[in-house]
Amino acid sequence: MLLAEASAGTMTSAVGSLMDVVSTVMTTITGNSILLTFFCAGIVGIAIGVVKKLRTR
């Protein structure tokens, strides 16, 4: 049981670290208008692709 507890703690720590990195990246992107433009353009492109695929079904 001790190994499972250690593994859960490691997983929790890893998820927390990943969330910190994502938060830092998103803060950087939203603070820079050029990065925000490229990020939003990518999201819009993905959304257009999804809508096209859904319409062809």
CHARMM internal coordinates of N, CA and C (Angstrom, degrees):
IC EDIT
DIST 1 N 1 CA 1.4419
DIST 1 CA 1 C 1.5272
ANGL 1 N 1 CA 1 C 111.16
DIST 1 C 2 N 1.2812
ANGL 1 CA 1 C 2 N 117.47
DIHE 1 N 1 CA 1 C 2 N -28.51
DIST 2 N 2 CA 1.4535
ANGL 1 C 2 N 2 CA 121.81
DIHE 1 CA 1 C 2 N 2 CA -178.96
DIST 2 CA 2 C 1.5270
ANGL 2 N 2 CA 2 C 111.21
DIHE 1 C 2 N 2 CA 2 C -64.50
DIST 2 C 3 N 1.3243
ANGL 2 CA 2 C 3 N 116.50
DIHE 2 N 2 CA 2 C 3 N -37.85
DIST 3 N 3 CA 1.4597
ANGL 2 C 3 N 3 CA 120.79
DIHE 2 CA 2 C 3 N 3 CA 179.03
DIST 3 CA 3 C 1.5198
ANGL 3 N 3 CA 3 C 110.81
DIHE 2 C 3 N 3 CA 3 C -65.01
DIST 3 C 4 N 1.3210
ANGL 3 CA 3 C 4 N 117.55
DIHE 3 N 3 CA 3 C 4 N -40.61
DIST 4 N 4 CA 1.4647
ANGL 3 C 4 N 4 CA 121.59
DIHE 3 CA 3 C 4 N 4 CA 178.91
DIST 4 CA 4 C 1.5249
ANGL 4 N 4 CA 4 C 110.82
DIHE 3 C 4 N 4 CA 4 C -64.31
DIST 4 C 5 N 1.3116
ANGL 4 CA 4 C 5 N 117.18
DIHE 4 N 4 CA 4 C 5 N -39.03
DIST 5 N 5 CA 1.4598
ANGL 4 C 5 N 5 CA 120.84
DIHE 4 CA 4 C 5 N 5 CA 178.64
DIST 5 CA 5 C 1.5200
ANGL 5 N 5 CA 5 C 110.66
DIHE 4 C 5 N 5 CA 5 C -66.21
DIST 5 C 6 N 1.3044
ANGL 5 CA 5 C 6 N 117.24
DIHE 5 N 5 CA 5 C 6 N -40.79
DIST 6 N 6 CA 1.4664
ANGL 5 C 6 N 6 CA 121.07
DIHE 5 CA 5 C 6 N 6 CA 178.94
DIST 6 CA 6 C 1.5207
ANGL 6 N 6 CA 6 C 110.39
DIHE 5 C 6 N 6 CA 6 C -66.41
DIST 6 C 7 N 1.3201
ANGL 6 CA 6 C 7 N 116.30
DIHE 6 N 6 CA 6 C 7 N -39.02
DIST 7 N 7 CA 1.4575
ANGL 6 C 7 N 7 CA 120.81
DIHE 6 CA 6 C 7 N 7 CA 179.54
DIST 7 CA 7 C 1.5216
ANGL 7 N 7 CA 7 C 110.86
DIHE 6 C 7 N 7 CA 7 C -65.73
DIST 7 C 8 N 1.3160
ANGL 7 CA 7 C 8 N 117.55
DIHE 7 N 7 CA 7 C 8 N -41.28
DIST 8 N 8 CA 1.4652
ANGL 7 C 8 N 8 CA 121.85
DIHE 7 CA 7 C 8 N 8 CA 178.94
DIST 8 CA 8 C 1.5234
ANGL 8 N 8 CA 8 C 110.19
DIHE 7 C 8 N 8 CA 8 C -63.98
DIST 8 C 9 N 1.3274
ANGL 8 CA 8 C 9 N 116.42
DIHE 8 N 8 CA 8 C 9 N -40.31
DIST 9 N 9 CA 1.4603
ANGL 8 C 9 N 9 CA 119.85
DIHE 8 CA 8 C 9 N 9 CA 178.37
DIST 9 CA 9 C 1.5148
ANGL 9 N 9 CA 9 C 111.79
DIHE 8 C 9 N 9 CA 9 C -64.96
DIST 9 C 10 N 1.3305
ANGL 9 CA 9 C 10 N 116.43
DIHE 9 N 9 CA 9 C 10 N -39.69
DIST 10 N 10 CA 1.4609
ANGL 9 C 10 N 10 CA 120.63
DIHE 9 CA 9 C 10 N 10 CA 178.35
DIST 10 CA 10 C 1.5229
ANGL 10 N 10 CA 10 C 110.79
DIHE 9 C 10 N 10 CA 10 C -66.10
DIST 10 C 11 N 1.3325
ANGL 10 CA 10 C 11 N 116.95
DIHE 10 N 10 CA 10 C 11 N -41.22
DIST 11 N 11 CA 1.4623
ANGL 10 C 11 N 11 CA 120.92
DIHE 10 CA 10 C 11 N 11 CA 179.38
DIST 11 CA 11 C 1.5275
ANGL 11 N 11 CA 11 C 110.56
DIHE 10 C 11 N 11 CA 11 C -64.91
DIST 11 C 12 N 1.3153
ANGL 11 CA 11 C 12 N 117.03
DIHE 11 N 11 CA 11 C 12 N -42.17
DIST 12 N 12 CA 1.4583
ANGL 11 C 12 N 12 CA 121.09
DIHE 11 CA 11 C 12 N 12 CA 178.28
DIST 12 CA 12 C 1.5190
ANGL 12 N 12 CA 12 C 110.67
DIHE 11 C 12 N 12 CA 12 C -62.19
DIST 12 C 13 N 1.3100
ANGL 12 CA 12 C 13 N 116.67
DIHE 12 N 12 CA 12 C 13 N -41.69
DIST 13 N 13 CA 1.4571
ANGL 12 C 13 N 13 CA 121.33
DIHE 12 CA 12 C 13 N 13 CA 178.64
DIST 13 CA 13 C 1.5292
ANGL 13 N 13 CA 13 C 111.19
DIHE 12 C 13 N 13 CA 13 C -64.38
DIST 13 C 14 N 1.3337
ANGL 13 CA 13 C 14 N 116.43
DIHE 13 N 13 CA 13 C 14 N -41.33
DIST 14 N 14 CA 1.4623
ANGL 13 C 14 N 14 CA 120.55
DIHE 13 CA 13 C 14 N 14 CA -179.80
DIST 14 CA 14 C 1.5256
ANGL 14 N 14 CA 14 C 111.16
DIHE 13 C 14 N 14 CA 14 C -65.59
DIST 14 C 15 N 1.3220
ANGL 14 CA 14 C 15 N 117.13
DIHE 14 N 14 CA 14 C 15 N -42.49
DIST 15 N 15 CA 1.4658
ANGL 14 C 15 N 15 CA 120.65
DIHE 14 CA 14 C 15 N 15 CA 178.73
DIST 15 CA 15 C 1.5233
ANGL 15 N 15 CA 15 C 110.19
DIHE 14 C 15 N 15 CA 15 C -65.15
DIST 15 C 16 N 1.3053
ANGL 15 CA 15 C 16 N 116.71
DIHE 15 N 15 CA 15 C 16 N -40.22
DIST 16 N 16 CA 1.4649
ANGL 15 C 16 N 16 CA 120.33
DIHE 15 CA 15 C 16 N 16 CA 177.43
DIST 16 CA 16 C 1.5166
ANGL 16 N 16 CA 16 C 111.95
DIHE 15 C 16 N 16 CA 16 C -62.63
DIST 16 C 17 N 1.3248
ANGL 16 CA 16 C 17 N 116.89
DIHE 16 N 16 CA 16 C 17 N -41.25
DIST 17 N 17 CA 1.4638
ANGL 16 C 17 N 17 CA 120.63
DIHE 16 CA 16 C 17 N 17 CA 178.18
DIST 17 CA 17 C 1.5246
ANGL 17 N 17 CA 17 C 111.30
DIHE 16 C 17 N 17 CA 17 C -66.13
DIST 17 C 18 N 1.3176
ANGL 17 CA 17 C 18 N 116.61
DIHE 17 N 17 CA 17 C 18 N -40.47
DIST 18 N 18 CA 1.4543
ANGL 17 C 18 N 18 CA 120.76
DIHE 17 CA 17 C 18 N 18 CA 178.06
DIST 18 CA 18 C 1.5219
ANGL 18 N 18 CA 18 C 111.04
DIHE 17 C 18 N 18 CA 18 C -63.40
DIST 18 C 19 N 1.3126
ANGL 18 CA 18 C 19 N 117.37
DIHE 18 N 18 CA 18 C 19 N -40.36
DIST 19 N 19 CA 1.4634
ANGL 18 C 19 N 19 CA 120.92
DIHE 18 CA 18 C 19 N 19 CA 178.17
DIST 19 CA 19 C 1.5255
ANGL 19 N 19 CA 19 C 111.12
DIHE 18 C 19 N 19 CA 19 C -65.27
DIST 19 C 20 N 1.3276
ANGL 19 CA 19 C 20 N 117.27
DIHE 19 N 19 CA 19 C 20 N -36.47
DIST 20 N 20 CA 1.4614
ANGL 19 C 20 N 20 CA 120.79
DIHE 19 CA 19 C 20 N 20 CA 176.53
DIST 20 CA 20 C 1.5254
ANGL 20 N 20 CA 20 C 111.29
DIHE 19 C 20 N 20 CA 20 C -63.75
DIST 20 C 21 N 1.3259
ANGL 20 CA 20 C 21 N 116.53
DIHE 20 N 20 CA 20 C 21 N -41.93
DIST 21 N 21 CA 1.4685
ANGL 20 C 21 N 21 CA 120.84
DIHE 20 CA 20 C 21 N 21 CA 179.35
DIST 21 CA 21 C 1.5237
ANGL 21 N 21 CA 21 C 110.36
DIHE 20 C 21 N 21 CA 21 C -64.93
DIST 21 C 22 N 1.3228
ANGL 21 CA 21 C 22 N 116.95
DIHE 21 N 21 CA 21 C 22 N -46.06
DIST 22 N 22 CA 1.4709
ANGL 21 C 22 N 22 CA 120.79
DIHE 21 CA 21 C 22 N 22 CA 179.59
DIST 22 CA 22 C 1.5186
ANGL 22 N 22 CA 22 C 110.13
DIHE 21 C 22 N 22 CA 22 C -61.66
DIST 22 C 23 N 1.3090
ANGL 22 CA 22 C 23 N 117.37
DIHE 22 N 22 CA 22 C 23 N -41.35
DIST 23 N 23 CA 1.4623
ANGL 22 C 23 N 23 CA 121.26
DIHE 22 CA 22 C 23 N 23 CA 178.66
DIST 23 CA 23 C 1.5243
ANGL 23 N 23 CA 23 C 111.25
DIHE 22 C 23 N 23 CA 23 C -62.04
DIST 23 C 24 N 1.3275
ANGL 23 CA 23 C 24 N 116.68
DIHE 23 N 23 CA 23 C 24 N -42.82
DIST 24 N 24 CA 1.4670
ANGL 23 C 24 N 24 CA 120.81
DIHE 23 CA 23 C 24 N 24 CA 178.66
DIST 24 CA 24 C 1.5301
ANGL 24 N 24 CA 24 C 110.97
DIHE 23 C 24 N 24 CA 24 C -63.99
DIST 24 C 25 N 1.3182
ANGL 24 CA 24 C 25 N 116.60
DIHE 24 N 24 CA 24 C 25 N -42.74
DIST 25 N 25 CA 1.4751
ANGL 24 C 25 N 25 CA 120.46
DIHE 24 CA 24 C 25 N 25 CA 179.62
DIST 25 CA 25 C 1.5226
ANGL 25 N 25 CA 25 C 110.38
DIHE 24 C 25 N 25 CA 25 C -63.84
DIST 25 C 26 N 1.3288
ANGL 25 CA 25 C 26 N 117.48
DIHE 25 N 25 CA 25 C 26 N -45.62
DIST 26 N 26 CA 1.4629
ANGL 25 C 26 N 26 CA 120.21
DIHE 25 CA 25 C 26 N 26 CA -178.98
DIST 26 CA 26 C 1.5266
ANGL 26 N 26 CA 26 C 111.29
DIHE 25 C 26 N 26 CA 26 C -65.42
DIST 26 C 27 N 1.3172
ANGL 26 CA 26 C 27 N 117.82
DIHE 26 N 26 CA 26 C 27 N -37.12
DIST 27 N 27 CA 1.4623
ANGL 26 C 27 N 27 CA 120.91
DIHE 26 CA 26 C 27 N 27 CA 176.91
DIST 27 CA 27 C 1.5290
ANGL 27 N 27 CA 27 C 110.30
DIHE 26 C 27 N 27 CA 27 C -64.20
DIST 27 C 28 N 1.3288
ANGL 27 CA 27 C 28 N 116.33
DIHE 27 N 27 CA 27 C 28 N -41.27
DIST 28 N 28 CA 1.4620
ANGL 27 C 28 N 28 CA 120.51
DIHE 27 CA 27 C 28 N 28 CA 178.60
DIST 28 CA 28 C 1.5288
ANGL 28 N 28 CA 28 C 111.13
DIHE 27 C 28 N 28 CA 28 C -65.09
DIST 28 C 29 N 1.3267
ANGL 28 CA 28 C 29 N 116.80
DIHE 28 N 28 CA 28 C 29 N -43.14
DIST 29 N 29 CA 1.4697
ANGL 28 C 29 N 29 CA 120.79
DIHE 28 CA 28 C 29 N 29 CA -178.95
DIST 29 CA 29 C 1.5262
ANGL 29 N 29 CA 29 C 110.58
DIHE 28 C 29 N 29 CA 29 C -64.73
DIST 29 C 30 N 1.3306
ANGL 29 CA 29 C 30 N 117.21
DIHE 29 N 29 CA 29 C 30 N -45.65
DIST 30 N 30 CA 1.4633
ANGL 29 C 30 N 30 CA 119.42
DIHE 29 CA 29 C 30 N 30 CA -177.98
DIST 30 CA 30 C 1.5226
ANGL 30 N 30 CA 30 C 112.12
DIHE 29 C 30 N 30 CA 30 C -71.23
DIST 30 C 31 N 1.3104
ANGL 30 CA 30 C 31 N 118.49
DIHE 30 N 30 CA 30 C 31 N -19.40
DIST 31 N 31 CA 1.4541
ANGL 30 C 31 N 31 CA 121.29
DIHE 30 CA 30 C 31 N 31 CA 178.18
DIST 31 CA 31 C 1.5191
ANGL 31 N 31 CA 31 C 113.92
DIHE 30 C 31 N 31 CA 31 C -85.81
DIST 31 C 32 N 1.3287
ANGL 31 CA 31 C 32 N 117.06
DIHE 31 N 31 CA 31 C 32 N -8.34
DIST 32 N 32 CA 1.4645
ANGL 31 C 32 N 32 CA 121.44
DIHE 31 CA 31 C 32 N 32 CA -177.61
DIST 32 CA 32 C 1.5220
ANGL 32 N 32 CA 32 C 108.24
DIHE 31 C 32 N 32 CA 32 C -123.82
DIST 32 C 33 N 1.3376
ANGL 32 CA 32 C 33 N 117.33
DIHE 32 N 32 CA 32 C 33 N 116.88
DIST 33 N 33 CA 1.4612
ANGL 32 C 33 N 33 CA 121.04
DIHE 32 CA 32 C 33 N 33 CA -173.74
DIST 33 CA 33 C 1.5364
ANGL 33 N 33 CA 33 C 112.82
DIHE 32 C 33 N 33 CA 33 C -64.48
DIST 33 C 34 N 1.3171
ANGL 33 CA 33 C 34 N 117.92
DIHE 33 N 33 CA 33 C 34 N -33.38
DIST 34 N 34 CA 1.4653
ANGL 33 C 34 N 34 CA 120.30
DIHE 33 CA 33 C 34 N 34 CA 179.61
DIST 34 CA 34 C 1.5298
ANGL 34 N 34 CA 34 C 110.05
DIHE 33 C 34 N 34 CA 34 C -69.31
DIST 34 C 35 N 1.3226
ANGL 34 CA 34 C 35 N 117.32
DIHE 34 N 34 CA 34 C 35 N -46.01
DIST 35 N 35 CA 1.4640
ANGL 34 C 35 N 35 CA 120.38
DIHE 34 CA 34 C 35 N 35 CA 177.71
DIST 35 CA 35 C 1.5282
ANGL 35 N 35 CA 35 C 110.87
DIHE 34 C 35 N 35 CA 35 C -62.76
DIST 35 C 36 N 1.3311
ANGL 35 CA 35 C 36 N 116.76
DIHE 35 N 35 CA 35 C 36 N -38.75
DIST 36 N 36 CA 1.4619
ANGL 35 C 36 N 36 CA 120.68
DIHE 35 CA 35 C 36 N 36 CA 179.47
DIST 36 CA 36 C 1.5237
ANGL 36 N 36 CA 36 C 111.04
DIHE 35 C 36 N 36 CA 36 C -63.99
DIST 36 C 37 N 1.3194
ANGL 36 CA 36 C 37 N 116.97
DIHE 36 N 36 CA 36 C 37 N -38.92
DIST 37 N 37 CA 1.4682
ANGL 36 C 37 N 37 CA 120.81
DIHE 36 CA 36 C 37 N 37 CA 178.42
DIST 37 CA 37 C 1.5179
ANGL 37 N 37 CA 37 C 110.87
DIHE 36 C 37 N 37 CA 37 C -62.94
DIST 37 C 38 N 1.3304
ANGL 37 CA 37 C 38 N 117.45
DIHE 37 N 37 CA 37 C 38 N -46.61
DIST 38 N 38 CA 1.4642
ANGL 37 C 38 N 38 CA 119.98
DIHE 37 CA 37 C 38 N 38 CA 179.39
DIST 38 CA 38 C 1.5264
ANGL 38 N 38 CA 38 C 111.90
DIHE 37 C 38 N 38 CA 38 C -65.82
DIST 38 C 39 N 1.3256
ANGL 38 CA 38 C 39 N 116.70
DIHE 38 N 38 CA 38 C 39 N -38.28
DIST 39 N 39 CA 1.4633
ANGL 38 C 39 N 39 CA 120.63
DIHE 38 CA 38 C 39 N 39 CA 179.60
DIST 39 CA 39 C 1.5293
ANGL 39 N 39 CA 39 C 110.38
DIHE 38 C 39 N 39 CA 39 C -64.55
DIST 39 C 40 N 1.3255
ANGL 39 CA 39 C 40 N 117.07
DIHE 39 N 39 CA 39 C 40 N -46.65
DIST 40 N 40 CA 1.4645
ANGL 39 C 40 N 40 CA 121.09
DIHE 39 CA 39 C 40 N 40 CA -179.77
DIST 40 CA 40 C 1.5205
ANGL 40 N 40 CA 40 C 111.46
DIHE 39 C 40 N 40 CA 40 C -66.78
DIST 40 C 41 N 1.3242
ANGL 40 CA 40 C 41 N 117.43
DIHE 40 N 40 CA 40 C 41 N -37.22
DIST 41 N 41 CA 1.4632
ANGL 40 C 41 N 41 CA 120.17
DIHE 40 CA 40 C 41 N 41 CA 177.91
DIST 41 CA 41 C 1.5249
ANGL 41 N 41 CA 41 C 110.46
DIHE 40 C 41 N 41 CA 41 C -62.08
DIST 41 C 42 N 1.3113
ANGL 41 CA 41 C 42 N 116.90
DIHE 41 N 41 CA 41 C 42 N -38.99
DIST 42 N 42 CA 1.4619
ANGL 41 C 42 N 42 CA 120.47
DIHE 41 CA 41 C 42 N 42 CA 177.39
DIST 42 CA 42 C 1.5146
ANGL 42 N 42 CA 42 C 111.96
DIHE 41 C 42 N 42 CA 42 C -65.60
DIST 42 C 43 N 1.3240
ANGL 42 CA 42 C 43 N 116.74
DIHE 42 N 42 CA 42 C 43 N -42.10
DIST 43 N 43 CA 1.4655
ANGL 42 C 43 N 43 CA 121.13
DIHE 42 CA 42 C 43 N 43 CA 179.13
DIST 43 CA 43 C 1.5318
ANGL 43 N 43 CA 43 C 110.16
DIHE 42 C 43 N 43 CA 43 C -64.30
DIST 43 C 44 N 1.3290
ANGL 43 CA 43 C 44 N 117.27
DIHE 43 N 43 CA 43 C 44 N -42.20
DIST 44 N 44 CA 1.4709
ANGL 43 C 44 N 44 CA 120.97
DIHE 43 CA 43 C 44 N 44 CA 178.96
DIST 44 CA 44 C 1.5277
ANGL 44 N 44 CA 44 C 109.83
DIHE 43 C 44 N 44 CA 44 C -64.18
DIST 44 C 45 N 1.3185
ANGL 44 CA 44 C 45 N 117.60
DIHE 44 N 44 CA 44 C 45 N -41.09
DIST 45 N 45 CA 1.4667
ANGL 44 C 45 N 45 CA 121.06
DIHE 44 CA 44 C 45 N 45 CA 177.64
DIST 45 CA 45 C 1.5142
ANGL 45 N 45 CA 45 C 112.31
DIHE 44 C 45 N 45 CA 45 C -61.53
DIST 45 C 46 N 1.3098
ANGL 45 CA 45 C 46 N 116.53
DIHE 45 N 45 CA 45 C 46 N -41.84
DIST 46 N 46 CA 1.4625
ANGL 45 C 46 N 46 CA 120.67
DIHE 45 CA 45 C 46 N 46 CA 178.00
DIST 46 CA 46 C 1.5294
ANGL 46 N 46 CA 46 C 110.18
DIHE 45 C 46 N 46 CA 46 C -64.59
DIST 46 C 47 N 1.3193
ANGL 46 CA 46 C 47 N 116.88
DIHE 46 N 46 CA 46 C 47 N -43.21
DIST 47 N 47 CA 1.4696
ANGL 46 C 47 N 47 CA 120.93
DIHE 46 CA 46 C 47 N 47 CA -179.96
DIST 47 CA 47 C 1.5273
ANGL 47 N 47 CA 47 C 111.18
DIHE 46 C 47 N 47 CA 47 C -62.52
DIST 47 C 48 N 1.3179
ANGL 47 CA 47 C 48 N 117.14
DIHE 47 N 47 CA 47 C 48 N -40.66
DIST 48 N 48 CA 1.4639
ANGL 47 C 48 N 48 CA 120.86
DIHE 47 CA 47 C 48 N 48 CA 178.15
DIST 48 CA 48 C 1.5215
ANGL 48 N 48 CA 48 C 110.01
DIHE 47 C 48 N 48 CA 48 C -62.94
DIST 48 C 49 N 1.3230
ANGL 48 CA 48 C 49 N 117.21
DIHE 48 N 48 CA 48 C 49 N -43.25
DIST 49 N 49 CA 1.4650
ANGL 48 C 49 N 49 CA 121.15
DIHE 48 CA 48 C 49 N 49 CA 178.46
DIST 49 CA 49 C 1.5192
ANGL 49 N 49 CA 49 C 112.45
DIHE 48 C 49 N 49 CA 49 C -61.69
DIST 49 C 50 N 1.3183
ANGL 49 CA 49 C 50 N 116.41
DIHE 49 N 49 CA 49 C 50 N -41.11
DIST 50 N 50 CA 1.4697
ANGL 49 C 50 N 50 CA 120.53
DIHE 49 CA 49 C 50 N 50 CA 179.56
DIST 50 CA 50 C 1.5279
ANGL 50 N 50 CA 50 C 110.04
DIHE 49 C 50 N 50 CA 50 C -65.52
DIST 50 C 51 N 1.3183
ANGL 50 CA 50 C 51 N 116.74
DIHE 50 N 50 CA 50 C 51 N -44.40
DIST 51 N 51 CA 1.4713
ANGL 50 C 51 N 51 CA 120.20
DIHE 50 CA 50 C 51 N 51 CA -179.86
DIST 51 CA 51 C 1.5226
ANGL 51 N 51 CA 51 C 110.73
DIHE 50 C 51 N 51 CA 51 C -62.83
DIST 51 C 52 N 1.3208
ANGL 51 CA 51 C 52 N 117.59
DIHE 51 N 51 CA 51 C 52 N -41.39
DIST 52 N 52 CA 1.4684
ANGL 51 C 52 N 52 CA 120.33
DIHE 51 CA 51 C 52 N 52 CA 178.33
DIST 52 CA 52 C 1.5261
ANGL 52 N 52 CA 52 C 111.26
DIHE 51 C 52 N 52 CA 52 C -61.86
DIST 52 C 53 N 1.3239
ANGL 52 CA 52 C 53 N 116.53
DIHE 52 N 52 CA 52 C 53 N -42.76
DIST 53 N 53 CA 1.4709
ANGL 52 C 53 N 53 CA 119.85
DIHE 52 CA 52 C 53 N 53 CA 179.23
DIST 53 CA 53 C 1.5157
ANGL 53 N 53 CA 53 C 111.61
DIHE 52 C 53 N 53 CA 53 C -65.11
DIST 53 C 54 N 1.3320
ANGL 53 CA 53 C 54 N 116.39
DIHE 53 N 53 CA 53 C 54 N -38.34
DIST 54 N 54 CA 1.4609
ANGL 53 C 54 N 54 CA 119.55
DIHE 53 CA 53 C 54 N 54 CA 179.83
DIST 54 CA 54 C 1.5246
ANGL 54 N 54 CA 54 C 111.62
DIHE 53 C 54 N 54 CA 54 C -70.28
DIST 54 C 55 N 1.3187
ANGL 54 CA 54 C 55 N 117.58
DIHE 54 N 54 CA 54 C 55 N -32.81
DIST 55 N 55 CA 1.4588
ANGL 54 C 55 N 55 CA 121.32
DIHE 54 CA 54 C 55 N 55 CA -179.92
DIST 55 CA 55 C 1.5255
ANGL 55 N 55 CA 55 C 112.47
DIHE 54 C 55 N 55 CA 55 C -72.35
DIST 55 C 56 N 1.3224
ANGL 55 CA 55 C 56 N 117.73
DIHE 55 N 55 CA 55 C 56 N -27.24
DIST 56 N 56 CA 1.4609
ANGL 55 C 56 N 56 CA 120.52
DIHE 55 CA 55 C 56 N 56 CA -178.33
DIST 56 CA 56 C 1.5223
ANGL 56 N 56 CA 56 C 112.49
DIHE 55 C 56 N 56 CA 56 C -81.09
DIST 56 C 57 N 1.3035
ANGL 56 CA 56 C 57 N 117.11
DIHE 56 N 56 CA 56 C 57 N -10.37
DIST 57 N 57 CA 1.4854
ANGL 56 C 57 N 57 CA 119.65
DIHE 56 CA 56 C 57 N 57 CA -179.74
DIST 57 CA 57 C 1.4813
ANGL 57 N 57 CA 57 C 112.06
DIHE 56 C 57 N 57 CA 57 C -79.02
END
COOR INIT
IC SEED 1 N 1 CA 1 C
IC BUILD
